[in-house]
Amino acid sequence: MDQQRTLVVWCPDWPLTAAGTDPAIPAVVLSSARVSACTPAARATGVRRGQRLRDAQRFCPELTVLEADPEGETRAFEQVVALVEEVCPRVEMIRPGLLAIPARGPSRYYGGEESVATLIRDAVLSRDFICAVGVADGVFAANLAARAALDDTDGLCLIPSSGTAEFLARHPVSVLDLPDLTDVLVRLGIRTLGRLVELPLRDVLARFGAEGATAHRLASGLEARPPATRPPGEDLSAHLEFEPPIEQSEPAVFAAKSLADLMHAKLGERGLACVRVEVEASTTDGQSLARLWRHDGLLSSLAVAERVRWQLDAWRTAGRLTGSLARLALTPDQVVIDTGRQLPLWGQAENDEHVSRAATRIQVMLGHTAVTRPRLAGGRGPAEQVVRVPWGDTTAPALPAEHPWPGRVPRPAPSIVPAEPRSARILDTTGEPVTVSGRSVVSAPPTQLVVGRETFTITAWTGPWPIREYWWDRRRSRRCARFQVTTDDGRAWLLTVENGQWAVEAIYT
């Protein structure tokens, strides 16, 4: 099956643009405790997407930190979407800052792909938004083309169908945005997408599982998941008429969760899953607006409800949705074969029904990441071994807990783990700071622990345990040492020293 020609519009660093941040100021946006966007000034110091906050602050101590605001980013990006819709009506939102449209129809109308790409680029630039436009076979290749276009003077990059394979082959495997997989691939000597495609798919699947198969498909210029066929005319949508019509977004979003459950139930009966859904809203004054949302990781019911919230709020803010909401419809626009999941034995529910309903309602009101649950994960430090996952998400942690982790902090686990390590000082009997040499030799026995304004007498200590992680990657490389100490107040402390700076990583009580 031929890949659909796709045009992608990319506005770089959009979370920071939406927040009104000056690109000349070092600033980052955090999502799930990691950097999701950074300004050019921050990148110049070594800050990169995917870093932990403390690692980013090692490169740039004066970093300005902002929390992710997907709803606000969507509201701001509606300005860009409205400009693109004036040229091409069928716009597909991937995330705020990145959208796609099918290129074949508009290119025929405007006289070629270059013509329509130029029209869209000029329309966005006319509103003083930085953007780049890429055209290629499929969303993945078009996205990479848009990123390549940012380096060109005209901001356009068109990859013909015959050149897609060659264009993808020279990209590093890091563009797959699968850090754990790409780390292994690089260590195996597979550094480009071209080298990955040379491997037989069956061998990649056997060695790396479903994630490896997805990476191989993307590197080959295919969709992340093969499309599924369905009978023509089959209705898999779900809709709801509001009687009486509603003004506020909260009831609509809560209804969207129920509609998404119904839509997923229809898909599940046929062994299908949805990666692109159409949100359609109709009002009492005759308006009818629709928008496509994509997520190649599969759209859960909660993810659909969250996107409905973002979209309704964006339409309201832009003045495009003025009347009371009379009808809401969700339609799966692109379906794939559902690989399924393992259910518990004996038919017991995974979550108590009342807790699940309450958590879902709070999540709909406050946002997708407002309600989380802990999940065990991998890593050597205590802060890495538990991650917070949004309620209803089934995404596996980036670092699997079941893997062996040499150098992991031994049991028992500490009872208090700060979100960020607290700065501390360790002093010897003369009041001088204790240091640790490159050979893990302590300058003097530690006798005092200073945390903030409090000073504790150290009654016992053990260490140091040297740690060196990601030594093969300069950007992620970390070298430090851990100590365990007990103090005169009866507590035990897990301390780290890195670049001469001491910090409290966890507390045993």
HELIX and SHEET records of a PDB file:
HELIX    1   1 TRP A   14  ALA A   18  1                                   5    
HELIX    2   2 PRO A   40  ALA A   44  1                                   5    
HELIX    3   3 LEU A   53  PHE A   59  1                                   7    
HELIX    4   4 PRO A   70  GLU A   85  1                                  16    
HELIX    5   5 ARG A  104  TYR A  110  1                                   7    
HELIX    6   6 GLU A  113  LEU A  125  1                                  13    
HELIX    7   7 GLY A  138  ALA A  149  1                                  12    
HELIX    8   8 SER A  161  GLY A  163  5                                   3    
HELIX    9   9 THR A  164  ALA A  169  1                                   6    
HELIX   10  10 VAL A  173  LEU A  176  5                                   4    
HELIX   11  11 PRO A  179  ARG A  187  1                                   9    
HELIX   12  12 LEU A  193  GLU A  198  1                                   6    
HELIX   13  13 LEU A  201  ALA A  219  1                                  19    
HELIX   14  14 SER A  249  GLU A  269  1                                  21    
HELIX   15  15 SER A  301  THR A  317  1                                  17    
HELIX   16  16 LEU A  345  GLY A  347  5                                   3    
HELIX   17  17 GLU A  353  LEU A  366  1                                  14    
HELIX   18  18 PRO A  382  GLU A  384  5                                   3    
SHEET    1   A 9 LEU A 156  LEU A 158  0                                        
SHEET    2   A 9 ALA A 132  ASP A 137  1                                        
SHEET    3   A 9 ARG A   5  TRP A  10 -1                                        
SHEET    4   A 9 LEU A  98  PRO A 102 -1                                        
SHEET    5   A 9 GLU A  92  ARG A  95 -1                                        
SHEET    6   A 9 SER A 288  ARG A 294  1                                        
SHEET    7   A 9 LEU A 272  THR A 283 -1                                        
SHEET    8   A 9 LEU A 325  ILE A 337 -1                                        
SHEET    9   A 9 ALA A 238  ILE A 246 -1                                        
SHEET    1   B 3 ARG A  34  CYS A  38  0                                        
SHEET    2   B 3 ALA A  27  SER A  31 -1                                        
SHEET    3   B 3 THR A  64  GLU A  67  1                                        
SHEET    1   C 2 THR A 372  LEU A 376  0                                        
SHEET    2   C 2 VAL A 386  PRO A 390 -1                                        
SHEET    1   D 7 ARG A 422  LEU A 427  0                                        
SHEET    2   D 7 GLN A 448  VAL A 451 -1                                        
SHEET    3   D 7 GLU A 454  GLU A 469 -1                                        
SHEET    4   D 7 ARG A 478  THR A 487 -1                                        
SHEET    5   D 7 ALA A 492  GLU A 498 -1                                        
SHEET    6   D 7 GLN A 501  TYR A 508 -1                                        
SHEET    7   D 7 ARG A 422  LEU A 427 -1                                        
END                                                                             
